[in-house]
């Protein structure tokens, strides 16, 4: 995950609390770049040392990312609401570097779409849908950390790796 910092991250967390998104309340505000929303999960699940070394190399070759959120978006046929990125290119480039880092990943069922999840609120009311689709975050976010989290048992989240974007 690409952890997001700054006022924009605080505003996203505020929206998550407002719409009772407990799952993401356990995680920092982030953009998933590997796993279900990225290149897929690593195939090797034993010793993560090789993965962490590869991520270190990616992080050291990647400059910190700054950006702004675009319009909210609802994935068709779902109750998943996200914020698009005004300029997704820096995150797309990071995604490609992770994909090509020399570690094998499982295929992802979804095409990579850089976003920050607001909520996965089951059966939102029409007022909630309209409020989520009207959400605006004008502040800039910054991302200097690439992290790997393990969800042991909700809501317990274990940080397994952190690398700093310094390229």
N, C-alpha and C positions, 0 to 999 in steps of 0.2 A: 504494500500500500504506500501511496505517496501521502504523507501526513500534511495537512494544510494548517497554516498558522495565520495569525493576524485577526483583524476585526471581522473579516468576511467569515472566517471559521467560527467565530463566536456567534455571528448572526445565523449561520446554518444550525448550530447547536440549539439556539433559541427556537428556531422553527421546528426542529426535531422534538423538543420538549413540548411545544405548543400542540403538536399533532400526535403526542404520546408514542413516539417511536422508540420503545425501550431497547430493542436490539442494537440500534446504532448509538444509543446513549451509552453503551458499554465501550464503544470504540471512539477514538478521536475522529474529528472530521477528516475525511480522506477521499482519495480517488483510487479505486482498485486498479492495479496495473498487471496483476497476475492472480490466478485463481479463477473463480467463476466468471468474473467480469474482465478478464485479461487474456493472458496466454495459456491459461489452464494451470492446474496445480502441478508441482514438480512430481515426476514419476517416482523418483527415489525418495522414499519416506524414512529411511534409516538415519544415518549420520548426515546432518544438514550442513556439515563443514564445507563441502564442495559448493553447495548453493550459496552459502554466505560469502565465500571467497569470490564467487562470480559476481554476486551483487555488490561486493566492495569495489570491484573493478568498474562495474557500471556506474556506481555512485560517484567514484572519483573522476569519471569521464563525463559527468553530467553537471552542467551549471545549475545553480538554484533556479527554480521556476517561479515566475510571478505571472499573475493573470487575473482575469475577472470572469465572473460567471455571466452567462447569457441567460436566455429565457428558460423558465421551468418547462419540463417536458414530462408527459405521462406515457410510459411504455404502452403501446396498443394492447388492449385486452387484459391489462393488469391494473393493480392498484399501487404500482410503483411510480413514485414521482421523484424526479431528479432535476438537478441544475446542469445545463449544458455549459460548455466553456466558450467564451467569446473566441478564443484562439486555441483550438485543441492541438496544434502542431507540436509544441514542446512535449506534451504528454504522449502523443503518438510516437514521437521520436524515442522517448524513454521506453515505451512499450516495445518497440522494435529492438532496442539494445538488449532488453531483458530476454526477449524471444530468441535472440542470437548469441546469448552469453555462454553457450556451450553446455547448458544443463537441459536435459530432456523434460518436456512438459506434456501433460495429458492434453488431448485436444479439448478446446473449449467449445461448448455447444452454441455459444453466441459470438457474433462478430464484435470486435472491440469497439466500444463507443465511450470515449472519455466523458465522465460525468461524476457528480457528487450526489449521492442519494440523500433526498430529504426525508422520505418516509415510504413505508410499505404498508400503509394503513388499510386494514381490511374493511371493505364496504364503506368507503368514505361517503359522507352526506354530500349533496350537491353544493352546499355552502363551503364545505371543506375542500372539495375539488376546485371550486372557483378561487378560494383563498390560496391554495397551493399553486395553481397556475398563474396567479397574479403576483406571487412572491418576487420581490426584487432585492438583490443584494448589490449595492453599488460599490462597496469597498473592495480593494484589491486583496487577493490572497497571495501568500508566498508558500513555497514548499522547498524545504532544505533537507528533509529526512525521508529516507526510503526504509520502511519497516515491514517486518513479518510478524504477524500475530497468530496465536493459536487460541481457538475458542475451546477451552477445556470443558466447561459446563456453564451455560448461560447463567448469570451474566459475567462469569469470570473469564477474563481475557489475559493471556500471557504473552508478553513481548518476547519474541525469540531472537530478533535481529534488528539492529538499527545501523544504517549507514548514512553518512552525510554527503549531500550533493556538493561537490567542491570543484567540478571541472570548469 
